[in-house]
Amino acid sequence: MDSYLAGEDSHVDALHEIGVRLANADGFHDVLARVVEFASGLVKCDSCLVYVLEGEELVLRASKNPHPDVVDRLKLRVGQGITGWVAEHREPVAVAEKASQDPRFQFFHELPEDSFEAFLSVPLMCRGGVVGVINLQHKQHHVYRRREIRLISTIGFLVGAEIELARLEDANLSLADQLETRKVVERAKGILQRDLGLSEEQAYLTLQRQSRQKRKPMKEIAEAIVLSDDVKGNFRDPGPS
């Protein structure tokens, strides 16, 4: 990655490389993982975190260092901490040392990166709006050169649209899954009503109770009921001989 900093041609190569990586990414979290991988390779750092703006909150969605307990859970408001300040003001912040003493700094005890010295925070943009923030941190004093800040900022502009697109695709997949779940649950309810003489509410409560007892999603319980009914139907109606 150091060769990317050699000159203007290397900058073009770097931008082309991230384009290729994002094009080959599969889904929202994979896009974010590629962003972390590329940014932390372009500017060697001890930590790289990506926060995504969701409503009025920034949610930690990707990290160079494994943080299974906080990724997808840690949230902060726009304006809160350096990260929130960057999202609010749409401009980068670079702190070379004693980052935790910056008056904008927000401590999160779940993140050991709170003790790191240097901090670079850059907005991820899409069509003039912020979609997230990328943070690079160093354990020791580190002066972020203007070229490094510009490179990470350029990545912010490039990946902002890709992150927004990946998030919309994930949302569409989630919606499709919800619709599919609703369809199979409705069919299972109808089968229970027919076979057990239950009301619609009783059939739903039966599915819900089975889901809790077996510790399985209601969709899975409903699919088993539908499959069983289909098998019985095949035995009842073997078709023309």
MIKOLMAR-325459 format. One line per 10 residues: number of its first residue (from 0); their letters; for each residue x, y, z of C-alpha. Coordinates in pm, 1 decimal. Example, Ala and Ser with C-alpha at 12.3 -4.5 7.8 and 13.67 -1.06 7.14 Angstrom:
# residues 2
0	as	1230.0 -450.0 780.0; 1367.0 -106.0 714.0
***
This chain:
# residues 241
0	mdsylageds	0.0 0.0 0.0; 291.4 240.2 60.9; 348.4 259.3 -315.9; 12.2 433.1 -348.1; 167.4 740.7 -191.0; 450.3 766.2 -443.2; 286.4 1020.3 -675.6; -15.2 1123.1 -877.6; -19.1 800.1 -1078.9; -22.1 602.5 -756.8
10	hvdalheigv	-322.5 807.0 -637.6; -511.6 707.8 -951.7; -411.6 347.3 -889.5; -538.4 373.9 -533.3; -875.9 511.5 -641.0; -905.2 245.1 -909.2; -821.0 -23.5 -653.1; -1092.1 82.7 -411.0; -1340.3 97.3 -698.8; -1257.7 -261.4 -791.1
20	rlanadgfhd	-1284.0 -378.8 -430.8; -1619.2 -212.3 -376.3; -1752.1 -346.3 -704.4; -1665.4 -697.9 -587.2; -1811.5 -651.1 -239.3; -2116.6 -854.9 -150.0; -2361.6 -675.3 75.2; -2357.2 -391.3 323.9; -2114.0 -532.1 581.4; -1876.9 -655.4 312.7
30	vlarvvefas	-1863.7 -305.4 161.7; -1774.9 -163.9 503.3; -1511.7 -432.7 559.1; -1350.0 -341.7 225.7; -1349.3 26.4 325.4; -1174.3 -55.1 653.7; -924.7 -281.2 478.4; -839.7 -24.7 214.3; -824.3 284.6 437.2; -608.0 118.5 702.0
40	glvkcdsclv	-374.8 -3.8 428.6; -352.4 332.3 259.3; -272.3 510.5 585.4; -107.4 260.9 818.2; -289.5 281.9 1150.2; -363.1 86.7 1467.2; -739.2 121.6 1443.6; -1001.0 194.8 1180.3; -1369.2 229.5 1264.6; -1664.2 301.4 1037.8
50	yvlegeelvl	-1982.4 454.0 1175.1; -2297.7 467.5 960.7; -2562.9 735.6 1005.5; -2899.0 577.0 1080.1; -3166.8 832.0 1159.8; -3014.7 1071.2 1412.2; -2756.9 821.7 1538.8; -2416.4 702.3 1423.5; -2387.2 324.3 1460.5; -2051.7 145.8 1470.1
60	rasknphpdv	-2074.6 -100.6 1178.9; -1715.5 -203.7 1103.2; -1377.9 -220.7 1276.5; -1022.4 -317.4 1185.8; -978.0 -467.1 1534.2; -1231.3 -731.8 1639.9; -1503.7 -584.7 1860.6; -1788.3 -839.0 1842.3; -1958.1 -697.6 2153.6; -1987.5 -341.7 2024.6
70	vdrlklrvgq	-1999.5 -356.6 1643.2; -2363.2 -306.2 1533.1; -2449.6 -199.5 1888.7; -2243.2 106.5 1985.1; -2426.7 429.0 1900.3; -2372.1 799.8 1942.9; -2574.3 1102.9 1852.8; -2482.1 1342.8 1575.9; -2275.9 1610.7 1750.3; -2156.5 1373.0 2023.2
80	gitgwvaehr	-1780.7 1322.0 2048.1; -1533.1 1399.7 1770.6; -1710.6 1149.7 1545.4; -2046.8 1317.0 1599.0; -1889.6 1660.4 1549.2; -1748.9 1548.7 1212.3; -2090.1 1418.6 1106.4; -2256.4 1742.0 1213.1; -2005.6 1980.8 1054.8; -1917.5 1761.9 752.4
90	epvavaekas	-1546.3 1825.9 777.4; -1248.8 1617.5 894.6; -1073.1 1646.4 1228.7; -708.8 1545.5 1279.9; -554.5 1529.4 1627.7; -184.9 1435.6 1640.9; -159.3 1359.8 2013.4; -359.7 1341.1 2336.8; -682.2 1292.0 2141.7; -874.8 1207.5 2457.8
100	qdprfqffhe	-804.9 1558.1 2589.3; -985.0 1719.6 2298.4; -1299.2 1881.6 2444.9; -1509.9 1708.1 2179.1; -1380.0 1360.5 2265.7; -1632.2 1101.4 2387.8; -1517.4 805.9 2598.0; -1659.7 460.7 2526.4; -1524.2 218.7 2784.2; -1594.3 -75.6 2551.4
110	lpedsfeafl	-1332.9 53.8 2306.2; -962.9 28.7 2400.6; -898.8 276.9 2118.7; -1010.8 547.7 2364.0; -655.5 543.1 2501.5; -487.1 594.5 2162.4; -293.9 915.5 2108.3; -375.4 1026.7 1752.4; -716.6 1048.6 1587.1; -832.3 1122.9 1232.6
120	svplmcrggv	-1205.7 1143.4 1168.3; -1347.0 1200.1 818.8; -1709.3 1220.6 697.1; -1847.9 973.2 442.9; -2057.1 1175.2 198.7; -2327.5 1105.6 -57.3; -2491.7 1379.1 -266.0; -2394.4 1648.6 -19.3; -2522.0 1456.7 283.0; -2336.6 1261.5 548.7
130	vgvinlqhkq	-2393.6 884.4 548.1; -2126.2 799.6 804.1; -1783.3 867.9 949.2; -1452.0 682.8 921.2; -1200.1 707.0 1206.5; -830.5 620.2 1193.6; -633.5 604.9 1518.4; -271.7 557.8 1623.2; -146.5 435.6 1959.3; 141.8 681.0 1946.1
140	hhvyrrreir	180.0 1042.9 1838.8; 111.4 1074.2 1465.2; 91.2 1386.6 1252.2; -165.0 1332.6 978.3; -19.7 1484.8 664.5; -239.6 1691.0 437.8; -204.8 1427.5 166.3; -325.9 1152.5 402.6; -627.2 1357.3 507.4; -713.0 1432.3 145.6
150	listigflvg	-681.1 1066.3 47.2; -910.5 948.3 326.5; -1151.6 1233.2 248.4; -1156.9 1126.5 -116.6; -1231.6 772.0 -6.9; -1514.0 920.7 200.0; -1668.2 1074.1 -110.3; -1618.0 760.2 -318.0; -1756.6 509.6 -72.8; -2039.5 723.4 62.4
160	aeielarled	-2261.6 645.4 -236.1; -2159.8 278.8 -231.0; -2245.0 249.2 138.6; -2582.5 413.4 82.0; -2655.9 178.6 -209.2; -2550.4 -129.8 -10.0; -2764.7 -19.1 282.8; -3067.9 27.7 57.7; -3010.2 -316.0 -94.7; -2995.1 -469.5 254.0
170	anlsladqle	-3313.4 -285.4 348.3; -3486.9 -418.5 37.0; -3373.3 -773.0 117.9; -3501.6 -731.0 471.8; -3835.9 -606.5 342.2; -3860.1 -899.2 99.5; -3784.3 -1139.4 385.8; -4054.0 -976.9 598.8; -4307.3 -1015.8 318.0; -4208.3 -1379.6 266.5
180	trkvverakg	-4238.8 -1443.4 641.0; -4583.0 -1285.7 646.6; -4697.0 -1502.9 355.7; -4581.4 -1831.3 508.3; -4720.3 -1740.1 852.7; -5058.4 -1656.7 699.5; -5061.2 -1991.0 519.3; -4964.4 -2180.4 834.7; -5237.0 -2000.9 1028.6; -5490.5 -2109.3 768.1
190	ilqrdlglse	-5376.8 -2471.7 798.9; -5410.2 -2463.5 1179.8; -5753.0 -2302.3 1154.0; -5867.2 -2569.2 911.1; -5718.0 -2872.9 1085.6; -5763.4 -2775.2 1450.0; -6072.0 -2555.5 1427.3; -5889.3 -2256.1 1570.8; -5969.6 -1891.5 1528.8; -5717.7 -1673.4 1346.0
200	eqayltlqrq	-5593.4 -1529.0 1675.5; -5562.0 -1876.2 1833.5; -5369.1 -2001.4 1531.5; -5127.6 -1709.4 1556.4; -5079.5 -1761.6 1930.9; -5013.0 -2132.0 1865.2; -4736.2 -2040.0 1618.9; -4596.1 -1786.6 1862.5; -4596.8 -2037.4 2149.6; -4422.6 -2301.9 1937.6
210	srqkrkpmke	-4163.3 -2046.3 1831.0; -4081.5 -1964.3 2193.6; -4081.7 -2322.1 2315.4; -3858.6 -2449.3 2036.0; -3651.9 -2128.7 2031.4; -3687.0 -2102.0 1657.9; -3808.6 -1814.3 1437.8; -4181.9 -1814.8 1370.4; -4106.6 -1833.9 998.3; -3926.0 -2165.2 1051.5
220	iaeaivlsdd	-4220.5 -2306.6 1251.9; -4464.9 -2190.2 985.6; -4255.3 -2340.6 705.1; -4254.6 -2678.7 884.3; -4634.1 -2671.2 910.9; -4672.9 -2577.4 544.3; -4427.6 -2847.2 436.0; -4609.0 -3111.0 642.1; -4940.3 -3007.1 488.9; -4793.1 -3024.8 138.3
230	vkgnfrdpgp	-4663.5 -3377.7 205.8; -5004.5 -3486.0 337.7; -5165.6 -3326.2 33.1; -4946.0 -3532.2 -198.5; -5060.1 -3851.1 -26.0; -5423.7 -3743.6 -34.5; -5404.9 -3651.1 -402.8; -5152.9 -3872.7 -580.8; -5266.2 -3738.0 -917.4; -5359.5 -3929.0 -1233.0
240	s	-5213.7 -4278.9 -1258.4
***
